[in-house]
């Protein structure tokens, strides 16, 4: 079943938002990025929901932070695949790096596989929170360290933010003491900038992901065209009308005008020529 899911299957055109919604709804999580599933814990629990009791949840580390922890989770997942005779290669070295494209592709495959087993229906009798508790970890898999670092950065940029705004004494000309009113800063200013940065960062990530997908699709079709070119260059078919017509299209340098009519004319001409030669041969006989 899994081996039938090729790279051009509709599964690999499912968007990031749909994948995240699928995971969050079924496992009661709050993921906002596909790379947050790089630990492999999400994949293990999704298989646990699809095949209840097959995954040893006590071995799944939902609180893993290192690549070593992630690898252990993928070992559990690979054991489950072997037990279920699922022929799917898990590229652990790429997944644990947290690259968005690699993790998205694996989650796209996982969704396609799980939907093929249960028809896309959710297991209503499955309690994901309870299963995570049985695994010894009740985590939301939501990255919170980033928010903590951002808060620390705000404190470093505004070291006096904890002090009350008010007059500050400064020494003016002649030694006079002048009261200088400090400008009051709204405590929400930093939060607004932080939210804007997070939105822009997410947009950049989405754009990079789109570029990766487009480049992959481009390379896929380029390889196919290259195979066709090599086939048409073979000595057995190099001068055949069909091969000549195909190479006419492949080697066209004009960007706007299509050369398809010329290629069709080559085929039509060869057809009539073949018919005429056949008639001449019959007349000679």
TAJO-V963579 format. One record per pair of residues at least 24 apart in sequence whose C-alpha atoms are under 7 Angstrom apart, sorted by sequence separation. I is the first residue (numbers start at 1). J is the second residue. D is the distance in whole Angstrom. If there is no record, write none. Layout:
[[I,J,D] [I,J,D]]
This chain:
[[39,64,7] [55,80,6] [241,266,7] [242,267,7] [54,80,7] [70,96,6] [241,267,6] [67,96,6] [241,270,6] [40,70,6] [39,70,4] [41,73,6] [40,73,5] [44,77,6] [39,73,7] [40,74,6] [154,190,7] [38,95,6] [39,96,6] [38,96,5] [38,98,5] [35,98,5] [35,99,6] [50,114,6] [35,100,5] [38,103,6] [34,100,6] [35,103,6] [34,103,6] [34,104,6] [49,123,7] [63,137,7] [60,135,6] [62,137,6] [58,134,6] [59,135,7] [63,139,7] [49,126,6] [57,134,7] [58,135,4] [62,139,6] [57,135,5] [58,136,6] [62,141,7] [2,86,6] [3,87,6] [2,87,6] [3,88,7] [2,88,7] [16,104,7] [19,108,7] [12,105,6] [14,108,7] [12,108,6] [26,122,7] [11,108,6] [11,109,6] [28,128,7] [11,112,6] [27,128,5] [101,209,6] [100,209,7] [30,140,6] [31,141,7] [2,113,6] [29,140,5] [31,142,6] [30,142,6]]
